[in-house]
Amino acid sequence: MDQILARDYSNYLVQNSISTEVEPICKNIDDMLTRLDEFESLLNAVKENISVSTDKNLPEIATFQKDFSELCQRIDGFERFITIAGDNLSRMEAHMSVAEHELGYTESGFKGFLKPIFGRQKTEQDATNLAPGDVYTPPEVFKASDFFPESSSC
């Protein structure tokens, strides 16, 4: 019985060549090892670049922190300026609307320009809603020098 069993196993090994079955597996393992080596070298290169970046670039970025803070402050100031300029423009438009209404100047263009010249002449009292002793005070307008001081840097 042992001899029969040994012969059956030997036939199995001869008929099913182990080398042909194991060879693709070995080839896949070799390919995977090659890819692993490539990945390891890529990982080392990335680590080297990161260390150069942290050692060299981060200190350079930190030196620009003061300039960046100054830029942020200038942007905030510019936003305040835009808000104030918009408010002043709204007040000026309101004053212009009152003045146009009082002078009867509601049309634009050439006809609107000629109407006050050739139209009905108003007396000084008709032309304003101020009391006789009052003096017109124009709205306060921003000063650009408050927001844009003289400086050599842009």
Protein Blocks (a to p, Z undefined) as FASTA:
>chain_A
ZZmmmmmmmmmmmmmcfklmmmmmmmmmmmmmmmmmmmmmmmmmmmmmmmmmmmmmmmmm
mmmmmmmmmmmmmmmmmmmmmmmmmmmmmmmmmmmmmmmmmnopabgcjklmmmmmmmcc
ddfklmpcbdfkbccdddddddfklmmccdfbZZ
